[in-house]
Amino acid sequence: MKQPQPSLTAFYSLVQSSFWMNFCTAVSFASVYLLGLGYSNSSLGIVLAAGNLLGAVLGTELSSQIDRSEKLTASSLMLPLLILQCAAVLPLLLFPVKSAATVVSYTLYICFTIAVNSLNLKLYTDALHHGCRIDYGFARGLGSSAYVLLSMLLGVIIEGTSIRSVPLFGLLLGLLQMLAFSLIRRKLPADASSPGKTDQRGVSLPVFVGKNRKFTVLLCGIALLFFAHNIVVNFLINITRFVGGDTSTMGLINGFMAAVEIPVLLLYERLFSGKDPAKLLRIAFVFFFFKSIAIALSRTIPTLSAAFLLQAPSFALEAAAIVPYVDQAIRYEDSAKAQSLAFTMTTVGSVLASMIGGILYDRAGVGSTLWISCAICACGSAIALLGMETKGEPDRQADILK
């Protein structure tokens, strides 16, 4: 029997913090950099959508290859991917001009940034599989805290310097990610950084979807939930103005949302230790719907702020519980692609919201759009609940049909 390994929570927290700080720089400050160079909002939207979609596809494909290969691991792919991320940022720092090369570079920067998280999640699964202890919720909570702090700091720095601070921080944070990865890799057991010694290998993505039908239903539900979620978050300024606020009010509401989310993430292990993550996810899916109704009904700044208190039992609880749930519901040999797919669905929801949300706000108005979001959220909640596994009862429909 393997001796239990020491906790790697501190090292994994650095992995999560460096990732979410870089994500903040790449995605949240894309508008600052690209609009500052003279690009239109339409061009910005194309870069964001393309970068997110390419990153989702790349992350899922890398994860699928890890599951099926006897040689590839998250550890072996992480450093090359981070080097590519830094290489994509370098032209943005050296040549801050409006050009086709800038569009390509920034799209690839976002792509590689998104893909890194798939490997981060696989590192977590590998560590647990080999007896290590990681408090994922705490690490994820520190990641969110780091995101908020960097967002505030970088905004001030850009105001005092120039938009070149965006790629500069992107490069520095890429190096920090490399450091975080090298530190946790040294602490992992030797066999956790090597291909698994098992006769079973992961299956291809189409076969995985066929064999895990309930999980695929869950993924569809998550995509719809985050479609509805991001119709609100991605266009929060419209909703804030609708209830009588302005840009500064939106900033305060954004900070309030983070303040509500972070304690749940940080204290997840202490609050819900021993609880079935499937039950917690069901609660989160229901509260996504309650939150969407509360936002749609809001007509003042206080009521809108109160509605965002439901970020805690919805978004924050889902973010903390989904990773251990996938680890429990899906066999280890397919864990990389399963974790990547769960994260990818949040990205798909965000991309759909970015593409469709603006049209809805322009044509239907804020009030109608929020009620449409409620309808989408209701469908997402229902579908996600249908896709949940009962503990100890894995999905075997495809095998039975054989």
Stockholm file with secondary structure:
# STOCKHOLM 1.0

chainA/1-402         MKQPQPSLTAFYSLVQSSFWMNFCTAVSFASVYLLGLGYSNSSLGIVLAAGNLLGAVLGTELSSQIDRSEKLTASSLMLPLLILQCAAVLPLLLFPVKSAATVVSYTLYICFTIAVNSLNLKLYTDALHHGCRIDYGFARGLGSSAYVLLSMLLGVIIEGTSIRSVPLFGLLLGLLQMLAFSLIRRKLPADASSPGKTDQRGVSLPVFVGKNRKFTVLLCGIALLFFAHNIVVNFLINITRFVGGDTSTMGLINGFMAAVEIPVLLLYERLFSGKDPAKLLRIAFVFFFFKSIAIALSRTIPTLSAAFLLQAPSFALEAAAIVPYVDQAIRYEDSAKAQSLAFTMTTVGSVLASMIGGILYDRAGVGSTLWISCAICACGSAIALLGMETKGEPDRQADILK
#=GR chainA/1-402 SS CCCCCCBCHHHHHHHHHHHHHHHIIIIITHHHHHHHTTCCHHHHHHHHHHHHHHHHHHHHHHHHHHHHCSSCCHHHHHHHHHHHHHHHHHHHHHCCSCSHHHHHHHHHHHHHHHHHHHHHHHHHHHHHHTTCBCCHHHHHHHHHHHHHHHHHHHHHHHHHSCTTHHHHHHHHHHHHHHHHHHHHHHHSCGGGSSCCCCSCCCCCHHHHHHHCHHHHHHHHHHHHHHHHHHHHHTTHHHHHHHTTCCHHHHHHHHHHHHHHHHHHHHTHHHHHTTSCHHHHHHHHHHHHHHHHHHHHHCCSHHHHHHHGGGGIIIIIHHHHHHHHHHHHHSCGGGHHHHHHHHHHHHHHHHHHHHHHHHHHHHHHHHHHHHHHHHHHHHHHHHHHHHTCCBTTBCCCHHHHHC
#=GC SS_cons         CCCCCCBCHHHHHHHHHHHHHHHIIIIITHHHHHHHTTCCHHHHHHHHHHHHHHHHHHHHHHHHHHHHCSSCCHHHHHHHHHHHHHHHHHHHHHCCSCSHHHHHHHHHHHHHHHHHHHHHHHHHHHHHHTTCBCCHHHHHHHHHHHHHHHHHHHHHHHHHSCTTHHHHHHHHHHHHHHHHHHHHHHHSCGGGSSCCCCSCCCCCHHHHHHHCHHHHHHHHHHHHHHHHHHHHHTTHHHHHHHTTCCHHHHHHHHHHHHHHHHHHHHTHHHHHTTSCHHHHHHHHHHHHHHHHHHHHHCCSHHHHHHHGGGGIIIIIHHHHHHHHHHHHHSCGGGHHHHHHHHHHHHHHHHHHHHHHHHHHHHHHHHHHHHHHHHHHHHHHHHHHHHTCCBTTBCCCHHHHHC
//
